[in-house]
Amino acid sequence: MDWDNLRYFLELARSGTLMSAARRLEVDHTTVARRIQALEKEVGAPLFSRESGGHRLTEAGRRLQPQVEAMESAFLAVESTAPASQEGLSGLVRIGATEGFGTVVLAPQLASFAVRHPKLTIDLLAMPRLVHLSRREADIVISLERPARGPVVVAKLTDYTLRLYASKQYLSAHKPIRTREDLRGHTFISYVDDLLFSKELQYLDELHRPDAFALRSTSVLAQHSAVAAGAGIAVLPAFLAEHDSALRPVLPGQANFTRTFWMSMPAETKHLARMQAVWNFLRETAQERQPLLLLQPHREENDASGTSQRPTRPRKPSP
């Protein structure tokens, strides 16, 4: 029995669609279909039922999958100890992350990592939505919520701080904001409520229900741009907004939020050298960037009322 046919079978079983499996295998989707047909001929039974949403395992396919996974584990264990595996990292690792964190924090660091490993390809999916590990959209996913179930390896990557920001232009046009009550009547920028991909993005309910929104967007980068343009006030990650000279924190210490990034990957790939290397690199990157992620004080700063003070330890405000 051809191992390549079995490998294609396993990828289709995990991804559920020919296109997803083809992307993961770096081949055309017709190649995947041809390999599956050849395997079904060898087995003497259909392994998938073709449905409108993709390919679903038949009973024969479900019986075959654990046997092929055992073969895969044995093959990867041998591969990881082979002399060729010591020549350097190679292959593809796809990382899914939130848009802001992926763009601002990870992209520059991963670019340097890729230069050091020229045989390794890094795909960074920095998106304003949840990237699904269960659908094989990525090899490693960084999310706002801890995966609740499944055969996955999960680790807390880092906490990070968010706070209220407004532009200097906006603040100079309004009365000083010294308390939460002073937020009444101000215009806000935020997410589109019915398109939130995580409950962890519901910051304003903990602080102040806005009277009006100037702009709502699924993109935190768009929100940042709107705040910088003077359109209103928004809760933004400190790693995105803190070093923007056009912005100032509003109510520093009184309106700080803390959220957590979780990192996960499929248990069956955790022993791969490229996965271990990227996983460890992501943890090191998060650790090195703690001063920015957690807003650890480096300097005195002016709040919206013009009073100089140091930021307090990040905390989640009480409702």
C-alpha positions in Angstrom: 0.0 0.0 0.0 1.4 3.4 -1.1 2.3 5.5 2.0 1.8 8.7 0.0 -1.8 7.7 -0.6 -2.2 7.2 3.1 -0.7 10.5 3.8 -3.1 12.3 1.5 -6.0 10.3 3.1 -4.9 11.6 6.6 -4.7 15.2 5.5 -8.2 15.1 3.9 -9.6 13.4 7.0 -8.3 16.2 9.1 -9.0 19.2 6.9 -12.4 18.0 5.5 -12.0 19.6 2.1 -9.9 18.9 -1.0 -8.7 22.5 -1.2 -7.6 22.7 2.4 -5.8 19.3 2.1 -4.1 20.4 -1.1 -2.9 23.7 0.4 -1.4 21.8 3.4 0.2 19.3 1.1 1.3 22.0 -1.4 -0.2 20.2 -4.4 -3.2 20.7 -6.7 -6.6 19.6 -5.3 -6.9 17.2 -8.3 -3.8 15.4 -7.0 -5.5 14.8 -3.7 -8.6 13.5 -5.4 -6.5 11.1 -7.5 -4.6 9.8 -4.5 -7.8 9.2 -2.6 -9.4 7.3 -5.5 -6.3 5.1 -5.8 -6.4 4.4 -2.0 -10.1 3.5 -2.1 -9.3 1.1 -5.0 -6.6 -0.5 -2.9 -8.9 -0.8 0.2 -11.9 -1.9 -1.8 -14.3 0.5 -0.2 -15.2 4.2 -0.2 -13.4 6.1 2.5 -15.2 9.4 2.2 -18.7 10.5 1.4 -18.8 13.6 -0.8 -21.1 16.3 0.7 -21.8 19.9 -0.2 -19.6 21.1 2.7 -16.6 18.8 1.9 -15.6 15.2 2.6 -16.8 13.2 5.5 -15.2 9.9 6.6 -17.3 6.7 6.0 -17.3 3.9 8.4 -14.4 2.3 6.5 -12.5 5.6 6.7 -13.1 5.9 10.4 -11.6 2.5 11.0 -8.6 3.3 8.8 -7.7 6.7 10.3 -6.2 5.5 13.7 -4.1 2.9 11.9 -2.7 5.5 9.5 -2.1 7.9 12.4 0.0 5.2 14.2 2.0 4.8 11.0 2.5 8.5 10.8 3.8 8.7 14.3 6.3 6.0 13.7 7.4 7.6 10.5 7.9 11.0 12.1 9.8 9.5 15.0 12.2 7.9 12.6 12.5 11.0 10.5 13.3 13.2 13.5 16.4 11.0 14.4 17.7 10.8 10.8 21.0 12.6 10.0 19.2 14.7 7.4 17.0 16.2 10.1 20.1 17.7 11.7 20.9 19.8 8.6 18.4 22.5 9.6 14.7 23.2 9.9 12.7 22.8 6.8 9.1 22.5 5.7 6.1 24.8 6.4 4.7 26.1 9.7 1.5 28.1 9.5 0.7 30.4 12.4 -2.7 31.9 13.1 -2.9 34.9 15.3 -5.1 37.9 16.1 -4.6 40.8 13.6 -2.9 43.3 15.9 -0.6 40.9 17.7 0.4 39.1 14.5 1.1 42.3 12.6 2.8 44.4 15.2 4.6 41.9 17.5 5.1 38.7 15.6 5.7 39.7 12.0 9.1 41.5 12.5 10.4 38.7 14.8 9.2 35.9 12.5 10.8 37.6 9.6 14.2 37.4 11.4 13.6 33.8 12.4 12.9 32.9 8.8 16.1 34.5 7.6 18.0 32.2 10.0 16.2 29.1 8.7 16.1 29.5 4.9 14.7 26.0 4.3 11.7 26.8 6.5 8.6 28.6 5.3 6.5 30.6 7.8 2.9 31.5 6.9 1.5 34.1 9.3 -2.3 34.4 9.3 -2.8 37.7 11.1 -6.6 38.0 10.9 -9.5 39.8 12.7 -11.2 36.4 13.3 -10.6 33.1 15.0 -8.2 30.8 13.1 -9.4 27.2 13.6 -6.9 24.6 14.6 -9.6 21.9 14.3 -10.1 22.8 10.7 -6.4 22.6 10.0 -6.3 26.3 9.0 -3.0 26.6 10.9 -0.3 24.5 12.6 -0.1 26.8 15.7 -2.9 29.1 16.8 -2.6 32.1 19.1 -6.1 32.9 20.4 -7.8 35.0 23.1 -9.6 32.0 24.6 -8.1 28.8 25.8 -9.1 25.8 23.6 -11.6 23.8 25.6 -11.2 20.4 24.1 -9.5 18.2 21.5 -6.2 16.4 21.1 -4.1 19.6 21.4 -1.2 21.0 23.3 -2.1 24.3 25.0 0.1 26.8 26.8 -0.5 30.3 28.1 1.6 32.6 25.9 1.3 35.9 27.7 -0.9 38.5 29.3 -1.2 41.9 27.7 -2.6 45.2 28.6 -5.1 47.4 26.9 -6.2 50.9 27.8 -8.3 53.8 26.5 -6.6 56.1 24.0 -7.5 59.3 22.1 -5.5 61.6 19.9 -4.0 64.8 21.2 -6.2 66.6 18.7 -9.4 65.0 20.2 -8.4 65.6 23.8 -7.5 69.3 23.2 -11.0 69.9 21.8 -12.8 68.5 24.9 -12.9 69.1 28.6 -10.3 67.1 30.7 -11.3 63.5 31.4 -10.5 62.7 35.0 -13.1 60.1 36.0 -15.2 57.5 34.3 -18.2 59.8 34.6 -16.4 62.3 32.4 -16.6 59.8 29.5 -20.3 60.5 29.1 -21.0 62.4 25.9 -17.8 61.3 24.2 -17.6 59.5 20.9 -16.1 56.0 20.8 -14.5 53.7 18.3 -15.0 50.0 18.8 -15.7 46.5 17.3 -18.9 45.6 15.4 -20.9 43.8 18.2 -22.5 41.1 16.1 -19.2 40.3 14.4 -17.1 39.8 17.5 -15.1 36.6 17.3 -14.3 36.5 21.0 -16.1 37.6 24.2 -12.7 38.8 25.4 -13.1 41.8 23.1 -16.1 43.2 25.0 -14.2 45.8 26.9 -16.5 48.8 27.0 -19.3 46.9 28.8 -16.9 46.7 31.8 -16.2 50.5 31.7 -18.8 52.7 30.1 -21.6 52.2 27.6 -20.9 54.7 24.9 -23.5 57.3 23.9 -22.3 57.3 20.3 -19.9 55.6 18.0 -17.9 57.4 15.3 -16.7 54.2 13.7 -17.0 50.5 14.4 -14.7 48.0 12.6 -13.7 44.3 12.7 -10.1 45.5 12.4 -8.2 46.7 15.4 -5.7 48.4 13.0 -8.6 50.3 11.4 -9.7 51.4 14.9 -6.2 52.6 15.7 -6.1 54.6 12.5 -9.5 56.2 13.3 -8.4 57.2 16.8 -5.2 58.7 15.4 -7.3 60.7 13.0 -9.1 62.2 16.0 -12.5 60.5 15.5 -12.9 59.5 19.1 -11.8 57.3 22.0 -11.1 53.5 21.8 -9.7 50.6 23.9 -6.5 49.6 22.1 -3.7 47.2 23.0 -0.8 49.0 24.5 1.6 47.1 22.1 -0.2 48.8 19.2 -0.9 52.3 20.5 1.5 53.1 23.3 4.4 54.4 21.1 2.2 56.3 18.7 3.1 59.9 19.3 -0.3 61.1 18.1 -2.1 59.3 20.9 -2.5 59.8 24.6 -3.8 57.3 27.2 -7.2 58.3 28.8 -7.7 57.6 32.5 -4.4 55.7 32.8 -4.6 53.3 35.8 -8.4 53.7 36.0 -9.3 52.1 32.6 -6.7 49.4 32.0 -7.7 46.0 30.9 -5.8 42.7 30.9 -6.3 39.9 28.5 -4.5 36.6 27.7 -3.1 35.0 24.6 -3.2 31.2 24.5 -1.1 29.1 22.1 -2.1 25.7 20.8 -1.0 23.0 18.3 -2.2 19.5 17.4 -0.7 16.9 19.7 0.3 14.7 16.8 2.7 17.3 15.5 4.3 18.4 18.8 7.4 16.2 18.3 8.3 17.7 14.9 11.5 19.7 15.0 10.1 22.6 13.0 7.0 22.8 15.3 9.1 22.7 18.5 11.4 25.4 17.2 8.7 27.8 16.2 6.7 27.1 19.4 9.7 27.9 21.5 10.5 30.9 19.4 7.0 32.3 19.9 7.3 31.9 23.7 10.7 33.6 23.7 9.3 36.4 21.6 6.4 37.0 24.0 8.8 36.9 27.0 11.2 39.4 25.4 8.3 41.8 24.6 6.9 41.8 28.1 7.6 45.5 28.7 5.4 46.5 25.8 2.8 43.8 26.2 2.3 44.4 29.9 2.9 48.2 29.8 5.7 48.0 32.3 6.7 51.6 33.2 9.7 53.1 31.5 8.9 56.8 31.8 6.5 59.3 33.2 3.6 60.1 31.0 0.8 62.7 30.9 -2.8 61.6 31.3 -5.7 63.2 29.5 -6.0 65.9 32.2 -2.4 66.9 31.8 -1.3 65.4 35.2 2.0 63.6 35.1 2.0 60.1 36.7 3.3 56.6 36.2 1.0 53.9 34.9 -0.2 51.5 37.6 0.1 47.8 37.5 -2.3 46.5 34.7 -5.5 45.2 36.2 -9.0 44.5 35.0 -11.4 47.2 36.3 -14.4 46.2 38.3 -17.8 46.7 36.5 
